[in-house]
Amino acid sequence: MLQINIKKPFFIIALLFMAPSLVLAEETAQLNSANTAWVLTSTALVLFMTLPGLSMFYGGLVRSKNVLSVLMQCFAITSMVSVVWLAFGYSLAFDEGNALIGGLTKMFMAGVGENSLTGDIPETVFSMFQMTFAIITPALIVGGFAERMKFSAMLLFSLVWLVLVYLPVTHWVWGGGWLGELGLLDFAGGTVVHITAGTGALVAALVMGRRGGFPQTPMMPHNMTMTVAGAGMLWVGWFGFNAGSALAANGDAGMAMMVTHMSAAAGALTWMCAEWIRYGKPSALGIVTGMVAGLGTITPASGFVGPAGALVIGILAGLLCFMATNFLKRVLKIDDSLDVFPVHGVGGILGTLLAGVFASTELGIFSGQGFADGVQSMGQQLGIQLTGVIAVFAYTAIISWIILKLVDAVLGLRVSADQETEGLDVVLHEERGYNL
């Protein structure tokens, strides 16, 4: 007994000295290197989607006299959004605030250091990953007003739109806002990215009006090789977009990657076949557009559905987005130059709603991973999904219209008819894409 009594105090003292080291070891163990490496890779992939993926995809679709203007817009948006994200964008989107918008305690990344964690990855990595989403969303809108908007107007519109539309909607869904609390399923951006971008592009096309000569004069893509190359980059980069949204190197990321690929493939084949049946020949433009439709549509559902469900989503995306594109251009004669709304807007709406269907565990091989906590039925989840779609569409449409009208009053939205005929490359940038 005497020996035990002598050693016990020394044992306690030793534990006290070891306690700080044990706590430090526990904190260090919270950082998951594998997850961090995957999200770092995904961040690079999503930025790769914009530069050079989306830039080349859009650049090849416009006429040769406007190719540099599109590339310039994508580069400028990337740079501008990055600075805004650092200054206050990340804070408004993800800082604790209220149901509608985040706070400002993380302006200029205040309190975000090397050891700050979001889950088990560095907060710097999480912020950078989310920044790439903020970059590509206004860049997508460029396709709605391509070949006719002033560069200065584009910059001002994109800046204000980011602040008044993208940041609040991101907070609603992913930052602790009211749609996230309601239980909306949006794994990687059906509402946050695709519905907002598609709706913004549609409103811009309506406010600005048609390009000179549309729809009587054919306005064919000037370089389909560039477009197909950009589409391939989008397909590969989208794995970071969707699988990276798991924020972990695990089974969720693996499933998200698989369903993303299957939906893209199904969308491409469906659009190709629909075009083949309707017009007699399949086109490279059709197959790559169908691929993008499949990718955009699976995005909100990619963390909740299985491969068979993704196959159905891709087929529906290829068919319905093909029909929407033809209806918008041929029936309504709306000049959404690069089909942003019928592909991204319709795809985002469709995918957000179908996430509420295929997340059900009652659909056999088409089942996904189950509904969010507290949701008891497919009908209840569909109600939540529909609420999210209507709220984001209506809010984006109204605010986008107001921003465009204000920008038009301050700077003027559109180049003159003569400048449009000459081409934006020379008129706005004193450069040419080709000197042959």
ROTORTOR-151349 format. One record per residue (C-alpha): residue in one letter; x, y, z. Coordinates in steps of 0.1 Angstrom, whole numbers, plus 2048, in hexadecimal, padded with zeros to 3 digits. Layout:
N
AXYZ;...
***
This chain:
436
M800800800;L81D818808;Q82C8137E6;I80C81B7D4;N80683A7E9;I8298477E0;K8258417BA;K80284E7B6;P80A8737BB;F8268707A2;F80F860789;I7F587C78D;I810897789;A81D88676A;L7FA88675B;L7F68AB763;F8178B2750;M80B89D733;A7E98AC731;P7F18C971A;S8038B1702;L7E589A702;V7CD8B76FB;L7E48C36DF;A7E68A06D0;E7C089E6D1;E7BC8BF6BF;T7D68B66A5;A7C489569F;Q7A58A8695;L7B68B2674;N7B189765B;S7CD897641;A7BB881628;N79C897628;T7B18B6626;A7C48A9608;W7A48A05F6;V7948C25FC;L7B48D35F1;T7B28BF5D1;S78D8C65CC;T7938EB5D0;A7AC8EA5B4;L7948D659F;V7778EF5A4;L78D90C59B;F7998F857D;M7748F7573;T77391D56F;L797922563;P79A914549;G77C8FD547;L75E915546;S773930534;M77B919517;F758909517;Y74892C514;G76393A4FE;G75F9214E3;L7399264E3;V73994B4DA;R74395A4B9;S7689604B3;K7659854B7;N75B9804DB;V7709634E7;L7899794FB;S76D98C50C;V75F96C51B;L781960526;M788982535;Q767982548;C76E960558;F79196B563;A78598C570;I76997C584;T781963593;S79897E59F;M77D9955AC;V76997B5BE;S78996E5CF;V7909905DE;V76C9955E9;W76C9735F9;L78B97C60D;A77D99E617;F75A994623;G74A97A60C;Y75595B621;S74996C640;L727975633;A722952625;F72F93D642;D733952661;E71994E67C;G6FE967676;N6D9964673;A6C194F65C;L6C796663F;I6EC97163F;G70C96A651;G720982667;L740996661;T75798867C;K76B975662;M77299364B;F79499063B;M79696D64A;A79897B66D;G79D95D685;V7A4945668;G7C793966E;E7DC91B666;N7CD907683;S7A991167E;L7938F3674;T7728EE663;G7698CB66D;D7898B8669;I7998CD64D;P7A98F064F;E79190D64D;T7A891D633;V7A28FE61C;F77C8FF622;S77B92461A;M79091F5FA;F7799035EF;Q75A9175F4;M76A9355E3;T76D9215C3;F74791C5C4;A7439415C8;I7599475AA;I74892F591;T72493A599;P72695E58B;A73D951570;L72193A564;I70A958560;V721966546;G71294E52D;G6F0960530;F6FC982524;A71A97750F;E72398D4F1;R7119AC4FB;M7189B951F;K7319D4527;F74F9C753A;S74B9E2555;A7269D9559;M72F9B455B;L7489BB578;L72F9D158B;F7129B9586;S72799A590;L7349AC5B0;V7129B75BC;W7019965B2;L71B9835C6;V7149985E5;L6EF99A5E3;V6E69785D4;Y70295E5D7;L70D9655FB;P6EA96660B;V6DF9475F8;T6FF934602;H6F893E627;W6D4932624;V6DE910618;W701908625;G70992363F;G6EF91C659;G6D392F649;W6AE928647;L6AE90F62A;G6C98FA63A;E6B68FA65A;L6968F0647;G6A88D163A;L6AE8DA615;L6C48C0604;D6DE8D15EE;F6FE8BE5F0;A7148D35D8;G7008F05CA;G6DF8EA5B8;T6D09085C8;V6EF91B5D2;V7019195B1;H6EB90D594;I6C991C59C;T6D893E5A5;A6EF93E586;G6D493256F;T6BA94B57C;G6D296757B;A6DB95F557;L6B695D54D;V6AE97F55C;A6CD98E54C;A6C398152A;L6A098F52E;V6AB9B153B;M6C69B6520;G6B39A9503;R6BF9944E6;R6DF9974D3;G6DD9A94B2;G6CF991498;F6C29774B1;P6B095F4A9;Q6B0965483;T6D696547F;P6E8944489;M70294A4A4;M71592A4A4;P7339224BB;H75392D4AB;N76A9124BA;M75A8F14C5;T77C8E24CB;M7818FC4E7;T75E8F54F4;V7638CF4F6;A7848D3507;G7758EA521;A7588D2525;G7718B652D;M7818CC547;L75F8D3557;W7578AE559;V7778A656B;G7768C5581;W7528BD58B;F76089F5A0;G76F8B95B7;F74E8CD5B6;N7388B15C2;A74F8975D2;G7638B25E3;S7438BE5F4;A7458A060A;L7628B261A;A771890621;A78487460F;N76A85A616;G74D846608;D737865605;A7508745EE;G7548545DA;M72F8515D5;A72C8755CB;M7478715B1;M7368525A3;V7148615A0;T722881591;H73386E576;M71585856E;S6FD87656C;A715888555;A71886A53E;A6F286453D;G6EB889537;A70488A51A;L6F686B509;T6D287550E;W6D78984FF;M6EA8894E2;C6CE8704DA;A6B388B4DE;E6C58A24C6;W6CB8854AE;I6A687C4AE;R69B8A04AB;Y6B38AE492;G6C188F480;K6E689348C;P6F78924AE;S70F8AF4B5;A72D8B54CB;L71B8D44D9;G6FE8BE4E3;I7118A34F4;V7268BB509;T7088D0512;G6F68B051D;M7148A7532;V7138C9544;A6EE8C5549;G6F48A355A;L70F8B2570;G6FA8D057B;T6DC8BB582;I6ED8A1597;T7008BB5AC;P6E68C15C7;A6DE89C5CA;S70188E5C7;G7058885EC;F6E38785F0;V6DD8605D3;G6EB83F5C6;P6F88375A3;A6D782A595;G6C68495A1;A6E185E591;L6DB84C570;V6B7856571;I6C087A57A;G6D987C55E;I6BF870544;L6A5888550;A6BE8A4550;G6C989D52C;L6A589C520;L6958B8534;C6B18D0530;F6B28C950A;M68D8D1509;A6918F051E;T6AD8FD507;N6988F94E8;F6799084F9;L68C927505;K69E92E4E4;R6859234CA;V66392A4DB;L6699464F3;K6879534DF;I69A95E4FE;D6BE9644F7;D6CF953514;S6EF9524FE;L6FF93250C;D6E092051A;V6E892753F;F6C492654C;P6B8907538;V6D78F3542;H6E1900564;G6C0910570;V6A98F4565;G6C48DA56F;G6C88E9591;I6A28E9597;L69E8C658B;G6BB8B859F;T6B08CA5BF;L68D8BB5BC;L69A8985B2;A6B18985D1;G6918965E5;V6868785D1;F6A58635CE;A6B28695F1;S6958535FC;T6A083160A;E6808215FC;L6898205D7;G69E8005D5;I6BD8035C0;F6B38285B8;S6B58305DD;G6CE8485EB;Q6DB84E60E;G6BB85961F;F6AB87A628;A6B889563F;D6B2891664;G68D89766E;V67F89164B;Q66687464B;S65A871627;M662878603;G645890601;Q6518A461F;Q6748A6610;L6678B05EE;G6548CC5FE;I6748D960E;Q6868D65EC;L66B8E95DA;T66B9045F5;G6919085EF;V68D9095C9;I6719235CA;A6839395E4;V6A49395D2;F69693E5AF;A67F95B5BA;Y69996D5CF;T6B496A5B4;A69C976599;I6919945AC;I6B399F5B8;S6C4998597;W6AA9AE585;I6B09CA59E;I6D69C859A;L6D49C8574;K6BE9E7574;L6D49F958C;V6F49F1578;D6E29FB558;A6DAA1D568;V6FEA22574;L713A14558;G6FCA0753D;L6FB9E2538;R7009DE513;V7199E84F9;S70B9FA4DB;A6FE9E84BC;D71D9F24A8;Q7349E64C3;E7219C54C6;T7259C04A0;E74B9C74A2;G7509AF4BF;L7589B44E4;D77C9A94E1;V7879C74CD;V76D9E04DB;L7739D9500;H7969CA502;E7A89D64E2;E7B29B14DB;R7A99954C4;G7A69714CD;Y7B59664AB;N7CD978493;L7CD961475;
***
